Amino acid sequence: MTAALQVRGLSAGYRTPVLHEVDLDVRGGELVSVLGVSGSGKTTLLRAVAGLHPATAGSVALRGRDVTRVAPQHRGIGLVPQEGALFGHLTVARNVGYGLHRSERPRRVADLLARLGLDGLADRMPHELSGGQRQRVALARALAPEPAVVLLDEPFANLDAGLRATVRADVVATLRTAGTAAVLITHDQDEALSVSDRVAVLHEGRIVQDDAPGRLYAAPVTEWLARFVGDATLLPGESDGTLASTPLGKVRHGTGLTGAVTAVVRPEQVALGEGGVSAQVTGVEFHGHTRIVRLLLPDGSAATARVPASDPSPRPGDPTTAAVTGTVHVLPTEPCEWR
């Protein structure tokens, strides 16, 4: 099946290169997040795909049509900017229907407003809307012409935490119902992992891993990714191919790597007070339904455990024991070899 969006070898920059030979595919109906820190090239990628910034190399195709040199307004892309960028002098209905043929405008506008919970707001002006309502209107306007793909540029970043979750859920549900391919630009790891079919992590202008959220979290391909996507304790180890000896004891991995490895241990894989190596609690953080417990291991390494908030809470300075449960991910540390 032809991808809704296909990016190949895309490079772009300003006075210096920012993007370096980026490849990205988005299938019809798929939501892909591009995740990265500030300065990683996320906005440049969005602008280059939208045609708002020239590519220095590579190509952009929509539904099999090369649009690399096509003007933005003729690409068939819907864009939801961070601030919504509504026309301040137009009503909600006229914002959503902007650019639609007059005959189809009333039906399409009414349908999108209903989908996004904006019934009764058609005659409001943008300044009369809340931040969440403005973002919903911006999405409705982007979806109105039935684009090949919708690009969302950190659309929830300026909303408060409670409103952000609600608006995000509504936006994602609307995209799913419409079956529209979408690319979400974000620096929020929890957001990317929770709503996406795939997450492409952009680092220094290159995509370092493009994977399903569960796979990205469970099997990051580099130590940098392991630290960036979720909390992780990275420990040196010596592996026989299935077990690795680490400061947290022997851990099972089964990757086939032998020799020096780095074990990626997630906080939820560390059990306290059930045997294992001795440890000292150095800090405890309350996070609602869980607590994060910081540990000092006998060799001086630090580790982190995530425990249910209902469990008895240790205090800084308390002795405990720590053991790894389940199977962990390991990365090669030179020298190493594959069996």
DOTORRO-23885 format. One record per residue (C-alpha): residue number from 0; residue in three letters; y, z, x negated. Coordinates in Angstrom, 1 decimal. Layout:
DOTORRO-23885
REC;NUM;ALA;Y;Z;X
...
END
This chain:
DOTORRO-23885
REC;0;MET;0.0;0.0;0.0
REC;1;THR;3.5;-0.9;-1.3
REC;2;ALA;5.5;2.2;-2.3
REC;3;ALA;8.6;2.9;-0.3
REC;4;LEU;10.3;3.6;-3.6
REC;5;GLN;9.1;2.4;-7.0
REC;6;VAL;11.1;3.3;-10.2
REC;7;ARG;9.9;1.8;-13.5
REC;8;GLY;11.3;2.5;-16.9
REC;9;LEU;14.6;3.5;-15.6
REC;10;SER;17.2;4.5;-18.2
REC;11;ALA;20.8;5.3;-17.6
REC;12;GLY;23.6;7.3;-19.1
REC;13;TYR;27.3;7.7;-19.6
REC;14;ARG;28.6;7.7;-23.2
REC;15;THR;25.2;8.9;-24.3
REC;16;PRO;21.7;8.3;-22.7
REC;17;VAL;20.8;10.7;-19.9
REC;18;LEU;17.6;9.2;-18.4
REC;19;HIS;14.8;7.8;-20.6
REC;20;GLU;12.3;5.4;-19.1
REC;21;VAL;11.7;7.3;-15.9
REC;22;ASP;8.8;6.2;-13.7
REC;23;LEU;8.5;7.5;-10.1
REC;24;ASP;6.7;6.3;-7.0
REC;25;VAL;7.2;7.6;-3.5
REC;26;ARG;4.9;6.4;-0.7
REC;27;GLY;5.9;6.0;2.9
REC;28;GLY;6.2;9.3;4.7
REC;29;GLU;6.0;11.3;1.4
REC;30;LEU;8.4;14.0;0.3
REC;31;VAL;8.8;14.2;-3.5
REC;32;SER;11.0;16.7;-5.2
REC;33;VAL;12.6;16.0;-8.5
REC;34;LEU;12.9;19.5;-10.1
REC;35;GLY;14.9;20.3;-13.2
REC;36;VAL;17.6;22.5;-14.7
REC;37;SER;21.3;21.6;-14.8
REC;38;GLY;21.8;18.7;-17.2
REC;39;SER;18.2;17.5;-17.0
REC;40;GLY;19.3;14.2;-15.4
REC;41;LYS;18.5;14.8;-11.7
REC;42;THR;21.9;13.6;-10.3
REC;43;THR;22.0;10.6;-12.7
REC;44;LEU;18.5;9.6;-11.4
REC;45;LEU;19.6;9.9;-7.8
REC;46;ARG;22.8;7.9;-8.4
REC;47;ALA;20.9;5.2;-10.3
REC;48;VAL;18.4;4.9;-7.5
REC;49;ALA;21.1;4.7;-4.9
REC;50;GLY;23.1;2.1;-6.9
REC;51;LEU;26.0;4.4;-7.5
REC;52;HIS;25.5;4.3;-11.3
REC;53;PRO;24.3;1.3;-13.3
REC;54;ALA;20.9;1.4;-15.0
REC;55;THR;20.8;0.4;-18.6
REC;56;ALA;17.1;-0.5;-18.4
REC;57;GLY;14.2;-0.6;-16.0
REC;58;SER;14.1;-1.3;-12.3
REC;59;VAL;14.3;0.1;-8.8
REC;60;ALA;12.3;-1.4;-5.9
REC;61;LEU;12.3;-0.5;-2.2
REC;62;ARG;9.3;-1.6;-0.2
REC;63;GLY;8.5;-4.1;-2.9
REC;64;ARG;12.0;-5.6;-3.1
REC;65;ASP;13.8;-5.3;-6.4
REC;66;VAL;17.2;-3.7;-5.7
REC;67;THR;18.2;-2.9;-9.3
REC;68;ARG;21.3;-5.1;-9.1
REC;69;VAL;21.9;-4.8;-5.3
REC;70;ALA;25.0;-3.1;-4.1
REC;71;PRO;24.5;0.5;-2.7
REC;72;GLN;25.3;-0.4;0.9
REC;73;HIS;22.7;-3.2;0.9
REC;74;ARG;19.8;-1.2;-0.6
REC;75;GLY;18.5;0.4;2.6
REC;76;ILE;18.8;4.0;1.2
REC;77;GLY;20.0;7.0;3.2
REC;78;LEU;21.9;9.6;1.2
REC;79;VAL;22.5;13.3;2.0
REC;80;PRO;25.0;14.7;-0.5
REC;81;GLN;25.2;18.4;-1.4
REC;82;GLU;28.3;18.9;0.7
REC;83;GLY;27.3;16.6;3.6
REC;84;ALA;30.4;14.4;3.0
REC;85;LEU;31.0;13.8;6.7
REC;86;PHE;33.9;11.7;7.9
REC;87;GLY;36.4;14.4;8.9
REC;88;HIS;38.3;12.2;11.4
REC;89;LEU;35.1;11.2;13.3
REC;90;THR;33.1;13.2;15.9
REC;91;VAL;29.5;14.1;15.2
REC;92;ALA;28.3;11.2;17.3
REC;93;ARG;30.5;8.7;15.5
REC;94;ASN;29.5;10.1;12.1
REC;95;VAL;25.8;9.6;13.0
REC;96;GLY;26.3;6.2;14.5
REC;97;TYR;28.5;4.9;11.8
REC;98;GLY;27.3;1.5;10.7
REC;99;LEU;24.9;1.0;13.6
REC;100;HIS;25.1;-1.9;16.0
REC;101;ARG;27.0;-0.9;19.1
REC;102;SER;24.1;-1.7;21.4
REC;103;GLU;21.7;0.6;19.7
REC;104;ARG;24.1;3.4;18.8
REC;105;PRO;24.0;5.6;21.9
REC;106;ARG;20.2;5.8;22.1
REC;107;ARG;19.7;6.3;18.3
REC;108;VAL;22.4;8.9;18.1
REC;109;ALA;21.1;10.9;21.1
REC;110;ASP;17.5;10.8;19.7
REC;111;LEU;18.5;12.1;16.2
REC;112;LEU;20.8;14.8;17.6
REC;113;ALA;18.0;16.0;19.8
REC;114;ARG;15.5;16.0;16.9
REC;115;LEU;17.8;18.1;14.7
REC;116;GLY;18.8;20.6;17.4
REC;117;LEU;22.3;19.3;17.7
REC;118;ASP;22.3;18.7;21.4
REC;119;GLY;25.7;19.4;22.9
REC;120;LEU;27.6;18.9;19.6
REC;121;ALA;28.1;15.1;19.9
REC;122;ASP;31.9;15.5;20.5
REC;123;ARG;32.5;18.2;17.9
REC;124;MET;34.5;17.5;14.8
REC;125;PRO;33.0;18.3;11.4
REC;126;HIS;35.4;21.2;10.8
REC;127;GLU;34.1;22.8;14.0
REC;128;LEU;30.5;23.0;12.7
REC;129;SER;28.7;25.6;10.6
REC;130;GLY;27.4;24.7;7.2
REC;131;GLY;23.9;24.3;8.5
REC;132;GLN;25.0;22.1;11.3
REC;133;ARG;27.0;19.8;8.9
REC;134;GLN;23.8;19.3;6.8
REC;135;ARG;21.8;18.4;9.9
REC;136;VAL;24.5;15.9;10.9
REC;137;ALA;24.4;14.4;7.4
REC;138;LEU;20.7;14.0;7.6
REC;139;ALA;21.0;12.4;11.1
REC;140;ARG;23.5;9.9;9.7
REC;141;ALA;21.2;9.1;6.7
REC;142;LEU;18.2;8.5;9.1
REC;143;ALA;20.1;6.5;11.7
REC;144;PRO;19.7;3.0;10.1
REC;145;GLU;16.0;3.7;9.4
REC;146;PRO;16.2;3.5;5.6
REC;147;ALA;13.3;2.8;3.3
REC;148;VAL;13.9;6.2;1.6
REC;149;VAL;16.3;9.2;2.0
REC;150;LEU;17.7;10.8;-1.1
REC;151;LEU;18.8;14.5;-0.7
REC;152;ASP;21.0;15.9;-3.4
REC;153;GLU;20.5;19.7;-3.4
REC;154;PRO;21.5;19.7;0.3
REC;155;PHE;20.7;23.4;0.8
REC;156;ALA;22.3;24.8;-2.3
REC;157;ASN;25.5;26.0;-0.7
REC;158;LEU;23.9;27.7;2.3
REC;159;ASP;23.1;31.5;2.4
REC;160;ALA;19.5;32.5;1.9
REC;161;GLY;18.5;33.0;5.5
REC;162;LEU;20.2;29.9;6.8
REC;163;ARG;18.9;27.8;3.9
REC;164;ALA;15.3;28.5;4.9
REC;165;THR;15.9;27.6;8.6
REC;166;VAL;17.8;24.4;7.8
REC;167;ARG;15.3;23.3;5.2
REC;168;ALA;12.4;23.8;7.6
REC;169;ASP;14.3;21.7;10.3
REC;170;VAL;15.2;19.0;7.8
REC;171;VAL;11.6;18.7;6.5
REC;172;ALA;10.1;18.7;10.0
REC;173;THR;12.5;15.9;11.0
REC;174;LEU;11.6;13.8;7.9
REC;175;ARG;7.9;14.3;8.7
REC;176;THR;8.3;13.3;12.3
REC;177;ALA;10.3;10.2;11.3
REC;178;GLY;7.7;9.3;8.7
REC;179;THR;10.5;8.5;6.2
REC;180;ALA;10.0;8.7;2.5
REC;181;ALA;12.3;11.2;0.9
REC;182;VAL;13.3;12.4;-2.6
REC;183;LEU;14.7;15.9;-2.8
REC;184;ILE;16.8;16.7;-5.8
REC;185;THR;16.6;20.5;-6.6
REC;186;HIS;16.8;23.2;-9.2
REC;187;ASP;15.0;25.7;-7.0
REC;188;GLN;11.3;26.0;-8.0
REC;189;ASP;10.3;27.8;-4.8
REC;190;GLU;11.9;25.1;-2.7
REC;191;ALA;10.2;22.3;-4.6
REC;192;LEU;6.8;23.9;-4.5
REC;193;SER;6.9;24.9;-0.8
REC;194;VAL;8.1;21.7;0.9
REC;195;SER;6.9;18.8;-1.3
REC;196;ASP;3.9;16.6;-1.3
REC;197;ARG;4.5;16.1;-5.0
REC;198;VAL;6.9;17.6;-7.6
REC;199;ALA;8.3;15.5;-10.5
REC;200;VAL;9.7;17.8;-13.2
REC;201;LEU;12.6;16.3;-15.1
REC;202;HIS;13.4;17.7;-18.5
REC;203;GLU;15.9;16.2;-20.9
REC;204;GLY;15.9;12.9;-19.0
REC;205;ARG;12.2;12.5;-18.9
REC;206;ILE;9.6;13.3;-16.2
REC;207;VAL;7.1;15.6;-18.0
REC;208;GLN;4.7;16.1;-15.1
REC;209;ASP;4.5;14.5;-11.6
REC;210;ASP;1.8;16.3;-9.6
REC;211;ALA;0.9;18.1;-6.3
REC;212;PRO;2.6;21.5;-6.2
REC;213;GLY;-0.7;23.4;-6.5
REC;214;ARG;-1.8;21.4;-9.5
REC;215;LEU;1.6;21.7;-11.2
REC;216;TYR;1.5;25.5;-10.8
REC;217;ALA;-2.2;25.9;-11.8
REC;218;ALA;-2.3;23.3;-14.6
REC;219;PRO;1.1;22.7;-16.3
REC;220;VAL;0.8;20.2;-19.2
REC;221;THR;3.1;22.0;-21.6
REC;222;GLU;4.1;25.6;-22.5
REC;223;TRP;7.7;24.8;-21.4
REC;224;LEU;6.4;23.8;-18.0
REC;225;ALA;4.3;26.9;-17.7
REC;226;ARG;7.3;29.0;-18.2
REC;227;PHE;9.6;26.9;-16.0
REC;228;VAL;7.4;26.6;-12.9
REC;229;GLY;6.7;30.1;-11.7
REC;230;ASP;6.2;33.3;-13.7
REC;231;ALA;3.6;33.2;-16.5
REC;232;THR;2.4;35.2;-19.4
REC;233;LEU;1.5;32.9;-22.3
REC;234;LEU;-0.9;34.5;-24.7
REC;235;PRO;-2.5;33.2;-27.9
REC;236;GLY;-6.3;32.9;-27.8
REC;237;GLU;-9.4;31.7;-29.6
REC;238;SER;-11.7;29.7;-27.4
REC;239;ASP;-15.4;28.8;-27.5
REC;240;GLY;-15.0;26.1;-24.8
REC;241;THR;-15.4;28.3;-21.8
REC;242;LEU;-14.0;31.8;-22.8
REC;243;ALA;-11.0;32.6;-24.8
REC;244;SER;-10.3;35.9;-26.6
REC;245;THR;-6.7;37.0;-25.9
REC;246;PRO;-4.6;40.2;-26.0
REC;247;LEU;-5.7;40.7;-22.3
REC;248;GLY;-9.3;40.5;-23.2
REC;249;LYS;-11.7;37.5;-22.7
REC;250;VAL;-10.5;35.1;-20.1
REC;251;ARG;-12.5;32.3;-18.5
REC;252;HIS;-11.1;28.7;-18.5
REC;253;GLY;-13.9;26.2;-18.9
REC;254;THR;-11.7;23.3;-20.1
REC;255;GLY;-13.8;22.5;-23.1
REC;256;LEU;-11.0;23.3;-25.5
REC;257;THR;-12.2;25.1;-28.6
REC;258;GLY;-10.3;26.9;-31.4
REC;259;ALA;-6.7;28.1;-31.0
REC;260;VAL;-5.4;27.9;-27.5
REC;261;THR;-2.6;29.3;-25.4
REC;262;ALA;-3.7;31.0;-22.2
REC;263;VAL;-1.4;30.6;-19.2
REC;264;VAL;-1.8;33.8;-17.1
REC;265;ARG;0.0;34.0;-13.8
REC;266;PRO;1.0;37.5;-12.6
REC;267;GLU;-1.3;37.4;-9.5
REC;268;GLN;-4.2;37.0;-12.0
REC;269;VAL;-3.6;40.4;-13.6
REC;270;ALA;-5.3;43.4;-12.0
REC;271;LEU;-4.2;46.9;-12.9
REC;272;GLY;-6.3;50.1;-13.1
REC;273;GLU;-9.6;48.3;-12.8
REC;274;GLY;-10.7;48.2;-16.4
REC;275;GLY;-9.7;45.8;-19.2
REC;276;VAL;-7.4;46.6;-22.0
REC;277;SER;-5.0;49.6;-22.1
REC;278;ALA;-1.4;48.9;-21.3
REC;279;GLN;1.8;50.7;-20.7
REC;280;VAL;4.1;50.1;-17.8
REC;281;THR;7.6;49.1;-19.0
REC;282;GLY;9.2;48.2;-15.7
REC;283;VAL;8.7;47.8;-12.0
REC;284;GLU;10.6;45.4;-9.6
REC;285;PHE;10.3;45.6;-5.8
REC;286;HIS;10.2;42.2;-4.1
REC;287;GLY;9.5;43.0;-0.5
REC;288;HIS;5.8;42.4;0.1
REC;289;THR;5.0;42.6;-3.7
REC;290;ARG;6.0;44.4;-6.8
REC;291;ILE;6.3;42.9;-10.3
REC;292;VAL;5.0;45.2;-13.0
REC;293;ARG;6.0;44.6;-16.6
REC;294;LEU;3.4;45.6;-19.2
REC;295;LEU;3.2;46.3;-22.9
REC;296;LEU;-0.2;45.4;-24.4
REC;297;PRO;-1.7;47.1;-27.5
REC;298;ASP;-0.8;44.3;-29.9
REC;299;GLY;2.8;44.4;-28.8
REC;300;SER;2.6;41.4;-26.4
REC;301;ALA;4.3;41.6;-23.0
REC;302;ALA;2.5;40.7;-19.7
REC;303;THR;3.3;40.7;-16.0
REC;304;ALA;1.3;41.7;-13.0
REC;305;ARG;2.1;41.0;-9.3
REC;306;VAL;0.7;43.7;-7.0
REC;307;PRO;1.0;44.3;-3.2
REC;308;ALA;3.9;46.5;-2.3
REC;309;SER;1.4;48.6;-0.3
REC;310;ASP;-0.5;49.6;-3.5
REC;311;PRO;0.4;52.9;-5.2
REC;312;SER;3.4;52.0;-7.4
REC;313;PRO;3.2;52.8;-11.1
REC;314;ARG;6.4;54.0;-12.9
REC;315;PRO;7.9;53.0;-16.2
REC;316;GLY;6.1;54.8;-19.0
REC;317;ASP;2.8;55.2;-17.1
REC;318;PRO;-0.4;54.2;-18.9
REC;319;THR;-2.7;51.8;-17.1
REC;320;THR;-5.3;49.2;-17.7
REC;321;ALA;-5.0;45.4;-17.2
REC;322;ALA;-7.6;42.7;-16.8
REC;323;VAL;-7.5;39.0;-15.9
REC;324;THR;-9.3;37.9;-12.8
REC;325;GLY;-10.5;34.4;-12.0
REC;326;THR;-10.1;31.3;-14.1
REC;327;VAL;-6.9;30.7;-16.2
REC;328;HIS;-5.4;27.5;-17.5
REC;329;VAL;-5.3;27.0;-21.3
REC;330;LEU;-3.3;24.6;-23.4
REC;331;PRO;-4.2;23.4;-26.9
REC;332;THR;-2.7;25.1;-29.9
REC;333;GLU;-3.1;23.1;-33.1
REC;334;PRO;-5.6;22.8;-34.6
REC;335;CYS;-8.1;22.3;-31.7
REC;336;GLU;-10.7;19.8;-30.5
REC;337;TRP;-12.4;18.6;-27.3
REC;338;ARG;-16.1;19.1;-26.8
END
